[in-house]
Amino acid sequence: MMIGKATASIRIPSMLDAPTSQLTLWSEDDPSESWVVRESRRARRLAVRVFQTGRVEVVVPLRTSRSAVERFLARHRNWIERKRAEARRGAGAHEPFPPRTVELPACGESWRVQVAGGAGRLRVTSSPGLLNLHGDCGNARAVRQLLRRWLVGHAHAVLAAALHECSRELGFAYERVIVRRQRTRWGSCSARGTISLNCCLLFQRREVLRYLLIHELAHTRHMNHSRRFWQCVAEHCPDHRALDRELLDGWRRVPSWMFGDA
């Protein structure tokens, strides 16, 4: 977890850079396509994610040197390789794209994806439990972007309603909610009471989502991770430690089309 000056947030495992021995980013038996270094204007420090496919993405602030990335990876190589091994062991059969279904445990929904095809611009229409893809679906990149936009819009409706209900039930107050597709944070709360939520929370269990909502709502009272903050969380979510551990590994439950190119 990381706390900035103006926000408190839940991040995927994120570690500070530290000097150590040099290390090449890739090896001959580990193709560079499976390792990606991405610069981000929003990044304040180096962070790493391991996708369920075993793909590694390192997010770095702008103008980060290669040597800094190498030192970062050297320090955390064991953690990365352990997570990659876990991903390979847990990987099932390759899922075709577009996916046949989109499962959203957080709201108990299952959407069947149907390629309707036809002429005209690429678009998606929905009816209960069914997503229809219209237009030229031969461009996989365009289809991914379309599904992502649909997911973000649907997540905004679902997560905003869930946050409102949770705050009303437990007696918290917040200013507004923002839902986005984020690569490094599950959620955050600003000093002004704006709560940001990651649309990928829809791929987590209901209990995990509720914990995340309580975590961010607790930040409206305690803008830190102090003892009083965790006491506030525990009061409303006694299983928060187990659910927090589950959320740290939650990226394994996010389908690869949400971020990858395949």
Helices and strands as residue ranges (DSSP letters): E 2-3, E 7-11, G 32-34, E 35-40, E 47-50, E 56-61, H 66-90, E 101-104, G 105-107, E 109-117, E 123-127, E 130-134, H 140-170, E 176-180, E 185-190, E 194-198, G 199-203, H 206-218, H 227-236, H 240-248, G 250-253, G 256-258
